[in-house]
């Protein structure tokens, strides 16, 4: 029992699950090897298809910006607006994860122009909604709410289901940053109810993650034996839905596992926190078994989560911290400023 409590204390104080293992030489070798193959392909959609696969399968550092940029630039050379739109989308995703307001705004403007030419607005609306979350992370709450509502209105006019879900997701995130908990929960529930089987999986998973977080915050203020089981059960309901979708996407596309690792971290950490709060140590031990690994990544991840960072931002920070650790033997001896320097160089 003491061992379980000690392990959980470390998990809650620091982080959990899946170290990255980014060795600089291996990274460059993989990237260069793939690009040599691309260069030998005809300068047509066969080349663009390979670059699209690379951008899709590597949506986290260290490859995400590189492959997304290659896709975008090659599409522009070939004057292929379909792939150009996808390249701009993946670049916007990169800067969303970095919470880089100027860069994501630039790419959303590009996506808006491309959407008007293609006639499809999902990618543009999804990433415009992401601007709202970036604004909220920078405490620009009123502007964040305005952008989210603007996206919602435009998505409804264009009948974009993905845009509607993304807007409610960002509106819930923004209200949570305001400490307007009831409105945050209401917005997220509207987003969840708007989801369809055709809604993008990443949006459905993100909504479920935020809902479980909202209910967990409510439950954390209740005694562990509180009779209001509806709120307690809601945490598990949305967590189990989230875990089920993660299993579904990984069973269909196992090669995308690196794209989902930060989300998997978040899911397992929430289970551990929930069962610890309710003093269910057997369940706590079960989820600790699933959460195993990388002391430096663990430290960086929950350090940022405890500061209020999203799982994407916490995962990015933890990965950068792990990268620094790989450069020297012994315990990690860098500073937070060193880690942010690595992130901003990407």
N, C-alpha and C positions, 0 to 999 in steps of 0.2 A: 504493500500500500504506500509506504513512504517513497519507494522508487517511482511509483506512478505519479504521486503528487510533485516530486522533484522534477520529473520530466515535463509535466504539464506547466509547472512554474517557469521552466526555461522556455517552453514553447510560447507561452503567453507573453513573457517578457521580451522575447526576441523575435522568433519567426518559425517557419516550418516548410519542409518538403522541397525536394528536387534542386540540388546544386547544378550549376550550369556547365562547368568545365570548358570555358572558352580559352583555349590556348592560342595565342596570337598566330604562331606559325601555321598551325592546323587550319585556322580560320582562313588565312590568306591562301593557303594551298588549295582548299576546297573551292573558294571563290574563283581563283584563277583557272583551276581545272575546268569548272563549269563554263566559264566565259570563253575558254579556248574552243570548247565544243560548240558554243553558240556562234562563234565567228566563222566556223566551217559550214554552218547551215545557210541555205539561200536567204537572201534579204526579203523574206515574205512572211506570211503568217506562221510558217513553221518555226521561224526564229522567235517571233512574238509569243507563240504558244509556250515555248520553253521558258522564256523570260517571265511569262505570266505565272507558270507553275512555280518558278523560283520565288517570285514575290508573294504568292499565295501561301507557300509552305514555310516561308521565313518572315513572319510578321513581327518577330521580336529581334532585338540585337543578337549577334553582331551584323547580320546580313540585311536587315529590313530596308534601311534607307538605300543601300547600294543597289539591291535588285529592283526596288520600286523605281528608282531613278533611271536605271538601265532600261526598264520596260517603257517608261514614259518617253525617254529620249529616242529610243528605237522606233516607237510608234509615230513620233513626230517626223522622223526621217522618212518613214514609209507613208506618211500622211494617212494613217489608219486611225480614225477618230474613235472607234470602238475601244481599241487597246490603249489609246491615249487617255481616254476617260478612266480606264482601270488603273493605269499608272498614276494618274493624278489622285485617284481615290486611295491607293496604297501609300502614297506619300503623305496625304492628309492624315491617314491612320498613324503613321510614324510620329508625326508632330502632335497628334492628339495624346499619344502615350507619353510624350515629353512635356506636355502642358505648355507648349511653345505657341503662345497666342498669335504672334506675328506670322509665323510660318503656316500654321493651320488656316489662318484667315486668307493668306495668299492662295493656298491650294483650294480652299472652298470657293473663292472667287473664280478660279480656273474651272472647277467642277460646275459651277453655275453656268458659265459660258458654254461648256461642252454639253451640259444637259439640255440647253435650249436648242442645240443643233441636233442632238440625238433624239430628243423627245422623251427621255427617261430620266426621272428625277430622284430615284431612290438614293444613289450614292451621294449626290449633292446634299439632300435633305438630312441624311444620316450624319454627315460630317459637319453640316451647319449646326445641328443639334449638339455635336461634340464641342463646338465653340462655347456654347452655354456652360458646359461643365468646366471647361478651362477657365472661363470668367469666374465661375463660382469658386474654383480652387484658389483664385487670386483675390477673393473677398469682394469681387465686383458684383454683388448679389442682385441689385436692381437691374443692371444691364443683362445679367445672365438670365433672369426671369423673362425679360423682354424678348431676348433672342429665342428662348425656348417656345414662348407663346407665338412668336412670329413663324417659327418652323411648323408648329402645330396647325396654324391657320393655313399656311401654304400647302402642307401635306394633305389636309382635308380637302382643299380645293382641287388638288391634283389626284386625289384618291390614291395616295401612296401609303399603303399599310405600314411598310417599314419606316417611312417618315413619321407617321403618327406615333408608332411605338417608341421611336427614338426621341421624339419631342416630349412625350410623357415621362420617359426615363430621365431625360435631362432636367425636366421641370421638377421631378421628385428629388433629384440630386441637389438642385438649387434651393428648394424649400428646406431640405435637411441642413444645408449650409447656413440658412437663415435661423435655424432652430425652430422652424415652423413645422413641427413633427406631424401634426394631423393632416396638413395640406400635402406634405411630402408623401405620406402613406396613401392619401386619396389619389394623388397623381400617379403613383406607381401601380396602384390597383387598376386604374383606368388603362394604363399601358398594358398590364397583364391581361386584362379582359379583351383588349383590342388584338392580342396575338392570335394568329391563325397557324395552321400547319405550314403554310407557305411563308410565314414571317421568318426573316433571317435568323438562323440559330444563335448567332452571337448576341443579337438583340434580346431574344427570349431568355438566354442564360443570364445576361446582364440585369434584366428586370427581376428575375428570380433571386439573383444575388442581393440586389438592393432591398427587395421585400424581406428576405430573411434577415438582413441587417436591421431594417426598421423594427421588425417584431422582436429581434434579439435585444435591441436597445430598450424596448418597452419591458420585456421580461426581466432584463437585468435590474430594473428598479423594483421588481416584485420579490417577496420572500419565496424561497425555493418550494415551499409547500402551499403557495397561493392557490386558492380554489378556481381562479379564472384559467381554466385549461385551454380555452379557445386561443388566447394569445400565445400560450406556451406551445400548443400543438401547431400553430401557424408557422413557427420557426422551422420545425421539422418538416412540415408540409412543403414549404418552398425550397428548403435545402434538398429534400429528396427529389423534388421535381428537377432542380438544378443538376444534381448528381446524375439523374436519369438521362437528361439531355446530353451531358458531357460523355456518358458512356455510349450514347447513340452516335454522336458525331465521331468519336474515336473508333467505334466499331466499323463505321462506314469509311472513315478516312484516317487510318492509323498514322499515316505520315505527317499529319498535322499536330501531333502530340506537343511539339515545342510551342505551338501557338497557344495552347491551353494550359500550360504548366502553372502560370500565375493564378489562373482561375481555380485550378485544382488545389493549389496551396490554400486559397481563400476558403474553398468549400470544406476541406478537412479541418482547417483551423476553427471554423465556425462550429462544426460538430463537437470538437474538443471543448470549446468554451461553453457550449450549451450543456453538455453532460457534466462538466465540472461544476457549473452553477447549480445543477440539480443533484450533485453528489452521487452520480451514478458512475462509480469508478470502474466497473467492468466494461461499460460502454466507452468510457474515456480511454481505457487501455486498448480497446479494439481499434479506435481511431488513431491512437498514438502509433500503433503498428503500421498504419497506412502512411504515417507522416514522418518519414524518416530521413534525415540527411543534412549534409553540408553546414557545419557550424557557422561559417562566415555568412553564407546565404541566409541562414536562419536568423542570425543577429540583425542583418540589414533589413530583412523583410518586415519583421514585427516591430523593429525600431520605427520604421516609417508608418506602418499601420497604426501604431499607438500614437503617432503624431497626427493621425487623421487622413493619411494619404490613401488614394484608391489602390486596389490590388495591382493595377497596371503600373502605377507610379512606384509602389513599394517593390514590385518585382524588378522594375528597371533599376532602382537604386541598389537592391540586393545583388543583382547580376553584375553591375558595375563594381560594387564592392568586392565581389568574388574575383573579378578580372584583376583588380589591384592586388588581391591576395596571391594570385598565381604568379605575380612578377617577383615575389620574394619569399624566401623560406621563413619559417617561424610564424608566430601569431600576427594577425593583422595589426599594423601599426600606423595606418594612414589616418586622415582626418575626414570629416564630413565634406569639407571643401574639396579635398582630393577626389572624392567620389563624384561630386557634382561636375568637377572639371572633366572627368572621363565621360560622363553622360553628355555634356554639352559639345564635346569634340565629335560625337557620332553624327 
